[in-house]
Amino acid sequence: MTDQQVALQAVSDAQRILEEYLEPRPHNDQRFLDRLVEVLERPDVVVAVGRLQRANGGYQVSPRWSSGTRR
């Protein structure tokens, strides 16, 4: 997959999670946050987004997200 495809897939996955969260029913907030973090902190996503950002003018990633691990 290209970096763009990896990033797009992560955004799509995150959107699906948010759509579930917005459904009018009881749910576990922490579980939804955990699922979002799992998607957005995947090493392939962090690397792909970092490369895309550097290639597009250097929008800086927060150090919290740049390593692919939570701090």
Sequence and secondary structure as in RCSB ss.txt:
>XXXX:A:sequence
MTDQQVALQAVSDAQRILEEYLEPRPHNDQRFLDRLVEVLERPDVVVAVGRLQRANGGYQVSPRWSSGTRR
>XXXX:A:secstr
  HHHHHHHHHHHHHHHHHHHTSSS   HHHHHHHHHHHHT HHHHHHHHHHHHHTT     HHHHTSS  
